[in-house]
Structures are given as structure tokens and as C-alpha cells.
């Protein structure tokens, strides 16, 4: 796969930790396509990033969440990540990430009303990264 250049200075980050986490994710998953970039961006959001150990993720930054979903359906327990730190708003970001990654069903319209301005900007940036590799201008 072709490596997509990332201009970190033109991407909106909620804070410096978000940016640092994103840099770690894209270094781990060096085959960055728009799908990987947008998914890494959402996984790097600090409240999501603390749910998993990046080193344990093999195929993408949401292996831990797919494992969680599988364990629910199989009634098994796996321990590569935890959803405990996620609020409803952050879970909606995770679901957006899965939609951007592999088109997992997600109703964006119903989630827009629960996000404040920061999470809305994060969601919009992720969508733009996935769609065209673009950044957004955010004051």
C-alpha cells in the first residue's frame, strides 16, 4: 500500500495528548490509507486511547473493540482492552471509527446531538481524513 503523507500541523487535535497518541498510532500502522488514518485519529482521542494497549493491536487500532464485541456475542471474556472509560459520547466516536474503517452500520444523524463542540470537531476531522485525506480549519 502507498503511504499517505500526513501534515500534522493542519489537523485539528483536541489537545497535545491527542496529537501524540495519533503520531504513535500512525507509526504503528505504517500502511496508512485514509481508512487507517481516520481510524487512528479517533483511536488516538485520549479517552479512547486509554481503553487499550497500542502494542497489543495487530490489524488496526480497534482490535480491542472488535474483541469486545466478539466476546459479548460469544459470552466470553477477553482482556486486550476495556470499554469501562467510554461514555455514550465516546462510544459514539468508536462506532464512527468502525464505520470509517469497515462501514460498520452507524447512524451519524442520531449521534450528532450528543456531541459537544470538541467531539463534533473531532468527528468532522475524522470524516474529512477518511473521505479525502483533508484537514479541517478549527479555531
Backbone as a chain_set.jsonl record, in Angstrom:
{"seq": "XXXXXXXXXXXXXXXXXXXXXXXXXXXXXXXXXXXXXXXXXXXXXXXXXXXXXXXXXXXXXXXXXXXXXXXXXXXXXXXXXXXXXXXXXXXXXXXXXXXXXXXXXXXXXXXXXXXXXXXXXXXXXXXXXXXXXXXXXXX", "coords": {"N": [[0.826, -1.184, 0.0], [0.361, 2.276, -0.605], [1.985, 4.837, 1.118], [0.396, 7.432, 2.784], [0.996, 10.821, 2.946], [1.088, 12.709, 5.959], [0.157, 15.737, 7.22], [0.685, 16.98, 10.1], [0.428, 19.482, 11.25], [-1.765, 20.645, 10.108], [-3.989, 19.388, 10.977], [-6.806, 19.129, 13.061], [-6.593, 18.768, 16.522], [-7.78, 17.673, 19.663], [-6.219, 18.155, 21.865], [-2.758, 18.317, 22.956], [-2.017, 15.75, 23.784], [-3.749, 14.129, 22.332], [-2.708, 14.562, 19.767], [-0.095, 13.459, 20.109], [-0.748, 10.779, 20.692], [-1.926, 10.097, 18.255], [0.264, 10.288, 16.535], [1.749, 8.116, 17.507], [0.006, 6.005, 16.841], [-0.097, 6.123, 13.976], [2.532, 5.575, 13.454], [2.717, 2.967, 14.331], [0.916, 1.639, 12.628], [1.935, 1.626, 9.775], [1.089, 1.405, 7.153], [-0.613, 3.404, 6.188], [-3.652, 4.232, 4.947], [-6.402, 6.251, 3.867], [-8.434, 5.135, 5.384], [-7.062, 3.887, 7.543], [-5.791, 6.161, 8.593], [-7.919, 7.879, 9.433], [-9.147, 6.22, 11.289], [-7.076, 5.716, 13.114], [-6.818, 8.321, 14.016], [-9.222, 8.736, 15.473], [-8.98, 6.67, 17.369], [-6.856, 7.664, 18.758], [-7.861, 9.696, 20.283], [-7.804, 10.951, 23.524], [-9.554, 9.835, 25.617], [-10.407, 7.522, 24.428], [-8.051, 6.264, 23.649], [-6.959, 5.468, 26.087], [-8.259, 3.141, 26.601], [-7.049, 0.867, 25.645], [-4.056, -1.077, 24.934], [-1.697, -0.022, 22.778], [0.388, -1.541, 21.712], [-0.604, -4.123, 21.712], [-2.381, -4.268, 19.662], [-2.993, -5.589, 16.507], [-4.025, -5.657, 13.816], [-5.2, -3.24, 13.424], [-6.132, -0.131, 15.051], [-8.428, -0.692, 16.497], [-8.692, -3.335, 17.231], [-9.05, -4.256, 19.839], [-11.655, -3.405, 20.414], [-13.224, -4.762, 18.57], [-12.69, -7.288, 19.542], [-13.94, -7.049, 22.028], [-16.638, -6.765, 21.158], [-16.956, -9.276, 19.938], [-16.623, -10.906, 22.191], [-18.886, -10.32, 23.652], [-20.912, -11.343, 22.004], [-20.191, -14.011, 22.011], [-20.237, -14.651, 24.637], [-17.877, -14.71, 26.087], [-14.825, -13.811, 27.767], [-12.367, -11.553, 26.995], [-9.213, -9.914, 27.334], [-7.906, -7.648, 26.073], [-8.494, -5.016, 26.009], [-10.542, -2.351, 27.352], [-13.834, -1.215, 27.766], [-14.742, 0.321, 29.772], [-13.922, 3.048, 30.389], [-15.391, 4.519, 28.545], [-17.831, 6.897, 27.707], [-21.23, 7.545, 26.659], [-20.968, 9.415, 24.584], [-18.297, 9.056, 23.783], [-18.353, 6.386, 23.058], [-19.947, 6.624, 20.829], [-18.112, 7.919, 19.153], [-16.29, 5.829, 18.828], [-17.92, 4.026, 17.438], [-18.303, 5.524, 15.126], [-15.671, 5.459, 14.2], [-15.44, 2.719, 13.575], [-17.25, 2.592, 11.503], [-16.003, 4.258, 9.608], [-13.773, 2.736, 9.19], [-14.58, 0.082, 8.346], [-17.105, 0.275, 7.348], [-19.068, -0.421, 9.19], [-22.337, -0.481, 10.421], [-23.731, 2.649, 11.266], [-25.424, 5.323, 12.692], [-25.128, 8.388, 11.987], [-26.638, 10.768, 12.09], [-28.27, 10.492, 14.361], [-26.403, 10.614, 16.374], [-25.191, 13.086, 16.306], [-26.407, 15.011, 17.94], [-25.559, 14.467, 20.525], [-22.915, 15.128, 20.812], [-20.65, 17.543, 21.991], [-19.021, 20.677, 21.119], [-16.233, 20.09, 20.882], [-16.052, 17.236, 20.483], [-17.618, 17.048, 18.22], [-16.017, 18.48, 16.398], [-13.801, 16.756, 16.358], [-14.994, 14.44, 15.304], [-15.789, 15.431, 12.781], [-13.285, 16.056, 11.698], [-12.172, 13.472, 11.516], [-13.919, 12.282, 9.667], [-13.361, 13.873, 7.424], [-10.656, 13.207, 7.049], [-10.913, 10.527, 6.354], [-12.533, 10.657, 4.091], [-11.253, 12.315, 2.144], [-8.67, 12.675, 2.9], [-8.311, 15.109, 4.057], [-7.782, 18.035, 6.111], [-9.46, 19.963, 8.677], [-10.382, 23.362, 9.197], [-10.204, 24.828, 12.263], [-11.034, 26.921, 14.855]], "CA": [[0.0, 0.0, 0.0], [1.053, 3.54, -0.696], [1.964, 5.645, 2.345], [-0.239, 8.735, 2.598], [1.668, 11.798, 3.811], [0.218, 13.347, 6.939], [0.633, 17.036, 7.681], [0.142, 17.083, 11.45], [0.14, 20.872, 11.621], [-3.029, 21.07, 9.526], [-5.062, 18.544, 11.509], [-7.348, 19.552, 14.354], [-6.466, 17.843, 17.645], [-8.443, 18.174, 20.866], [-5.143, 18.64, 22.73], [-1.44, 17.797, 22.586], [-2.013, 14.298, 24.021], [-4.424, 13.562, 21.159], [-1.725, 14.599, 18.683], [0.958, 12.489, 20.405], [-1.333, 9.443, 20.522], [-2.111, 9.903, 16.813], [1.588, 10.006, 15.974], [2.075, 6.737, 17.882], [-0.84, 5.09, 16.056], [0.308, 6.054, 12.567], [3.84, 4.906, 13.412], [2.443, 1.521, 14.494], [0.239, 1.161, 11.414], [2.644, 2.414, 8.761], [0.441, 1.272, 5.86], [-1.731, 4.329, 6.342], [-4.56, 4.677, 3.911], [-7.36, 7.15, 4.505], [-9.16, 4.362, 6.386], [-6.211, 3.774, 8.718], [-5.537, 7.482, 9.154], [-9.095, 8.36, 10.166], [-9.374, 5.324, 12.424], [-6.024, 6.033, 14.086], [-7.139, 9.632, 14.579], [-10.247, 8.561, 16.506], [-8.422, 5.832, 18.441], [-5.9, 8.492, 19.487], [-8.541, 10.62, 21.191], [-7.317, 10.471, 24.827], [-10.479, 8.975, 26.367], [-10.481, 6.235, 23.731], [-6.706, 5.687, 23.662], [-6.679, 4.833, 27.368], [-9.009, 1.878, 26.69], [-6.301, -0.257, 25.077], [-2.609, -1.005, 24.798], [-1.408, 0.047, 21.349], [1.295, -2.631, 21.34], [-1.369, -5.368, 21.571], [-3.236, -4.197, 18.475], [-2.247, -6.175, 15.397], [-4.557, -5.345, 12.488], [-5.667, -1.869, 13.424], [-6.231, 0.389, 16.408], [-9.657, -1.089, 17.178], [-8.739, -4.778, 17.502], [-9.584, -4.421, 21.201], [-13.1, -3.209, 20.434], [-13.793, -5.916, 17.87], [-12.595, -8.382, 20.502], [-15.018, -6.799, 22.995], [-17.912, -7.105, 20.519], [-16.983, -10.737, 19.785], [-16.793, -11.551, 23.493], [-20.293, -10.161, 24.032], [-21.729, -12.283, 21.236], [-19.808, -15.387, 22.359], [-20.294, -14.767, 26.099], [-16.531, -14.993, 26.583], [-14.127, -12.616, 28.231], [-11.001, -11.337, 26.532], [-8.718, -8.777, 28.105], [-6.948, -6.782, 25.391], [-8.937, -3.641, 26.139], [-11.686, -2.159, 28.23], [-14.761, -0.147, 27.381], [-15.177, 0.994, 31.002], [-13.771, 4.507, 30.384], [-16.176, 5.168, 27.494], [-19.17, 7.436, 27.919], [-22.048, 7.419, 25.456], [-20.39, 10.259, 23.539], [-17.059, 8.436, 23.3], [-18.764, 5.16, 22.361], [-20.392, 7.063, 19.501], [-16.895, 8.133, 18.36], [-15.779, 4.49, 18.498], [-18.779, 3.499, 16.382], [-17.954, 6.266, 13.914], [-14.39, 4.911, 13.729], [-15.683, 1.421, 12.943], [-17.906, 2.875, 10.236], [-14.985, 4.777, 8.693], [-12.829, 1.649, 8.951], [-15.096, -1.032, 7.55], [-18.514, 0.559, 7.031], [-19.998, -0.965, 10.183], [-23.517, 0.383, 10.471], [-23.649, 3.751, 12.225], [-26.392, 6.371, 12.383], [-24.496, 9.656, 12.321], [-27.649, 11.787, 12.405], [-28.748, 10.354, 15.743], [-25.301, 10.876, 17.3], [-24.762, 14.484, 16.242], [-26.974, 15.813, 19.024], [-24.935, 14.193, 21.828], [-21.547, 15.634, 20.832], [-20.368, 18.961, 22.169], [-18.228, 21.244, 20.022], [-14.947, 19.397, 20.712], [-16.253, 15.923, 19.868], [-18.111, 17.296, 16.866], [-14.843, 18.827, 15.583], [-13.018, 15.528, 16.216], [-15.733, 13.585, 14.36], [-15.702, 16.044, 11.454], [-11.91, 15.866, 11.211], [-12.012, 12.065, 11.14], [-14.666, 12.073, 8.416], [-12.593, 14.503, 6.344], [-9.459, 12.397, 6.803], [-11.34, 9.306, 5.656], [-13.122, 10.95, 2.787], [-10.328, 12.862, 1.149], [-7.365, 12.953, 3.489], [-8.259, 16.544, 4.314], [-7.91, 18.555, 7.47], [-10.469, 20.999, 8.795], [-9.952, 24.563, 9.889], [-10.963, 24.939, 13.517], [-10.493, 27.981, 15.725]], "C": [[0.869, 1.245, 0.0], [0.9, 4.312, 0.617], [1.396, 7.022, 2.027], [0.475, 9.734, 3.504], [0.656, 12.481, 4.734], [0.875, 14.653, 7.377], [-0.02, 17.311, 9.033], [-0.261, 18.505, 11.812], [-1.197, 21.357, 11.067], [-4.221, 20.251, 10.023], [-5.506, 19.099, 12.855], [-7.153, 18.438, 15.371], [-7.12, 18.48, 18.857], [-7.421, 18.752, 21.843], [-3.837, 17.987, 22.276], [-1.352, 16.277, 22.775], [-2.672, 13.579, 22.843], [-3.433, 13.489, 19.993], [-0.625, 13.556, 18.888], [0.457, 11.054, 20.221], [-1.507, 9.118, 19.037], [-0.781, 9.566, 16.151], [2.017, 8.576, 16.294], [1.285, 5.734, 17.035], [-0.372, 4.984, 14.614], [1.713, 5.488, 12.41], [3.673, 3.399, 13.524], [1.858, 0.944, 13.214], [0.745, 1.976, 10.23], [2.029, 2.324, 7.372], [-0.798, 2.163, 5.82], [-2.413, 4.634, 5.013], [-5.495, 5.667, 4.591], [-8.147, 6.425, 5.591], [-8.349, 4.247, 7.679], [-6.014, 5.138, 9.388], [-6.718, 7.97, 9.981], [-9.37, 7.512, 11.399], [-8.326, 5.556, 13.508], [-6.316, 7.364, 14.776], [-8.175, 9.508, 15.692], [-9.747, 7.7, 17.661], [-7.483, 6.644, 19.321], [-6.557, 9.493, 20.426], [-8.29, 10.108, 22.616], [-8.264, 9.55, 25.592], [-10.695, 7.62, 25.703], [-9.133, 5.519, 23.838], [-6.402, 4.982, 24.974], [-7.423, 3.508, 27.557], [-8.192, 0.664, 26.262], [-4.799, -0.002, 25.131], [-2.284, -1.066, 23.31], [-0.554, -1.131, 20.883], [0.551, -3.951, 21.102], [-2.268, -5.382, 20.334], [-2.43, -4.681, 17.273], [-2.724, -5.693, 14.033], [-5.025, -3.907, 12.339], [-5.894, -1.416, 14.847], [-7.509, 0.018, 17.155], [-9.806, -2.613, 17.309], [-9.395, -5.046, 18.851], [-11.099, -4.304, 21.221], [-13.812, -4.335, 19.68], [-13.772, -7.135, 18.781], [-13.699, -8.257, 21.55], [-16.373, -7.19, 22.397], [-18.051, -8.609, 20.336], [-17.239, -11.425, 21.122], [-18.219, -11.411, 23.999], [-21.141, -11.198, 23.305], [-21.415, -13.738, 21.585], [-19.889, -15.663, 23.858], [-18.947, -15.212, 26.674], [-15.905, -13.69, 27.053], [-12.71, -12.615, 27.676], [-10.51, -10.057, 27.184], [-7.712, -7.909, 27.365], [-7.372, -5.319, 25.422], [-10.155, -3.574, 27.028], [-12.551, -1.02, 27.721], [-15.211, 0.651, 28.59], [-15.016, 2.515, 30.946], [-14.679, 5.243, 29.39], [-17.533, 5.649, 28.0], [-19.975, 7.188, 26.656], [-21.486, 8.217, 24.292], [-19.148, 9.616, 22.936], [-17.355, 7.12, 22.587], [-19.263, 5.506, 20.961], [-19.192, 7.352, 18.602], [-16.281, 6.802, 17.931], [-16.608, 3.907, 17.353], [-18.575, 4.229, 15.066], [-16.655, 5.714, 13.332], [-14.59, 3.585, 13.012], [-16.39, 1.592, 11.601], [-16.899, 3.376, 9.201], [-13.988, 3.692, 8.296], [-13.396, 0.603, 8.005], [-16.589, -0.935, 7.245], [-19.498, -0.145, 7.965], [-21.144, 0.032, 10.333], [-23.404, 1.404, 11.598], [-24.61, 4.84, 11.784], [-25.845, 7.714, 12.854], [-25.519, 10.703, 12.768], [-28.121, 11.693, 13.857], [-27.657, 10.681, 16.762], [-24.888, 12.345, 17.336], [-25.229, 15.293, 17.443], [-26.296, 15.565, 20.368], [-23.517, 14.749, 21.929], [-21.519, 17.132, 21.091], [-19.45, 19.43, 21.05], [-16.903, 20.515, 19.808], [-15.126, 18.054, 20.013], [-16.805, 16.045, 18.458], [-16.937, 17.616, 15.942], [-13.967, 17.605, 15.342], [-13.686, 14.601, 15.192], [-15.611, 14.124, 12.939], [-14.309, 15.876, 10.862], [-11.693, 14.426, 10.754], [-12.719, 11.764, 9.823], [-13.902, 12.669, 7.249], [-11.322, 13.734, 6.026], [-9.804, 11.138, 6.021], [-11.784, 9.594, 4.239], [-12.085, 11.375, 1.769], [-8.938, 13.132, 1.701], [-7.2, 14.412, 3.852], [-8.282, 16.85, 5.803], [-9.042, 19.563, 7.471], [-9.846, 22.204, 9.455], [-10.83, 24.712, 11.107], [-10.28, 25.982, 14.385], [-10.442, 27.483, 17.137]], "O": [[1.973, 1.251, 0.543], [-0.202, 4.417, 1.154], [1.861, 7.695, 1.108], [0.552, 9.516, 4.713], [-0.47, 12.784, 4.34], [2.013, 14.66, 7.847], [-1.141, 17.815, 9.099], [-1.19, 18.708, 12.594], [-1.71, 22.382, 11.515], [-5.337, 20.416, 9.531], [-4.682, 19.489, 13.682], [-7.508, 17.288, 15.111], [-7.025, 19.691, 19.055], [-7.708, 19.712, 22.559], [-3.821, 17.203, 21.327], [-0.679, 15.597, 22.0], [-2.194, 12.53, 22.411], [-3.338, 12.465, 19.317], [-0.261, 12.848, 17.949], [1.16, 10.216, 19.657], [-1.26, 7.989, 18.614], [-0.706, 8.669, 15.311], [2.587, 7.897, 15.44], [1.836, 4.737, 16.57], [-0.259, 3.881, 14.08], [2.055, 4.975, 11.345], [4.402, 2.639, 12.886], [2.269, -0.128, 12.77], [0.075, 2.891, 9.751], [2.409, 3.093, 6.489], [-1.888, 1.719, 5.46], [-1.825, 5.21, 4.098], [-5.375, 5.89, 5.795], [-8.492, 7.024, 6.609], [-8.87, 4.477, 8.77], [-6.067, 5.244, 10.613], [-6.537, 8.425, 11.11], [-9.781, 8.033, 12.436], [-8.657, 5.587, 14.693], [-6.089, 7.511, 15.976], [-8.017, 10.119, 16.749], [-10.064, 7.978, 18.818], [-7.329, 6.343, 20.505], [-5.885, 10.077, 21.276], [-8.544, 8.935, 22.889], [-7.807, 8.562, 26.168], [-11.125, 6.671, 26.36], [-9.082, 4.314, 24.087], [-5.663, 3.997, 24.984], [-7.233, 2.831, 28.567], [-8.614, -0.468, 26.5], [-4.341, 1.121, 25.343], [-2.572, -2.068, 22.656], [-0.755, -1.654, 19.787], [1.039, -4.806, 20.363], [-2.851, -6.415, 20.005], [-1.308, -4.226, 17.051], [-1.905, -5.354, 13.179], [-5.22, -3.427, 11.223], [-5.854, -2.233, 15.767], [-7.663, 0.373, 18.324], [-10.916, -3.117, 17.478], [-10.205, -5.964, 18.981], [-11.764, -5.026, 21.964], [-14.87, -4.802, 20.1], [-14.718, -7.923, 18.797], [-14.323, -9.253, 21.917], [-17.167, -7.869, 23.049], [-19.128, -9.165, 20.549], [-17.979, -12.407, 21.188], [-18.713, -12.291, 24.703], [-21.986, -11.855, 23.913], [-22.282, -14.603, 21.465], [-19.637, -16.784, 24.298], [-18.892, -15.991, 27.626], [-16.408, -12.605, 26.765], [-11.952, -13.566, 27.871], [-11.316, -9.201, 27.549], [-6.738, -7.466, 27.974], [-6.655, -4.466, 24.9], [-10.727, -4.595, 27.41], [-12.042, 0.018, 27.296], [-15.999, 1.585, 28.44], [-15.905, 3.223, 31.419], [-14.727, 6.473, 29.401], [-18.278, 4.903, 28.635], [-19.44, 6.668, 25.677], [-21.518, 7.762, 23.148], [-18.967, 9.628, 21.718], [-16.681, 6.777, 21.616], [-19.024, 4.757, 20.013], [-19.242, 7.064, 17.406], [-15.808, 6.666, 16.803], [-16.052, 3.354, 16.404], [-18.663, 3.619, 14.0], [-16.544, 5.523, 12.121], [-13.988, 3.344, 11.965], [-16.153, 0.823, 10.669], [-16.941, 2.96, 8.043], [-13.428, 3.724, 7.2], [-12.783, 0.273, 6.99], [-17.243, -1.929, 6.928], [-20.63, -0.433, 7.576], [-20.927, 1.243, 10.367], [-23.036, 1.074, 12.725], [-24.605, 5.236, 10.618], [-26.079, 8.122, 13.991], [-25.277, 11.439, 13.724], [-28.345, 12.717, 14.504], [-27.97, 10.997, 17.91], [-24.291, 12.791, 18.315], [-24.509, 16.175, 17.911], [-26.443, 16.383, 21.276], [-22.971, 14.833, 23.029], [-22.272, 17.893, 20.484], [-19.138, 18.665, 20.137], [-16.484, 20.338, 18.664], [-14.419, 17.764, 19.048], [-16.49, 15.226, 17.595], [-16.861, 17.091, 14.831], [-13.442, 17.429, 14.242], [-13.016, 14.047, 14.321], [-15.359, 13.366, 12.003], [-14.162, 15.59, 9.674], [-11.089, 14.195, 9.707], [-12.174, 11.068, 8.966], [-13.801, 12.045, 6.193], [-10.944, 13.618, 4.86], [-9.062, 10.735, 5.125], [-11.45, 8.863, 3.306], [-12.046, 10.85, 0.657], [-8.116, 13.757, 1.031], [-6.076, 14.906, 3.948], [-8.729, 16.052, 6.626], [-9.529, 19.972, 6.416], [-8.876, 22.071, 10.201], [-12.057, 24.722, 11.003], [-9.072, 25.914, 14.613], [-10.02, 28.213, 18.034]]}, "num_chains": 1, "name": "protein.A"}
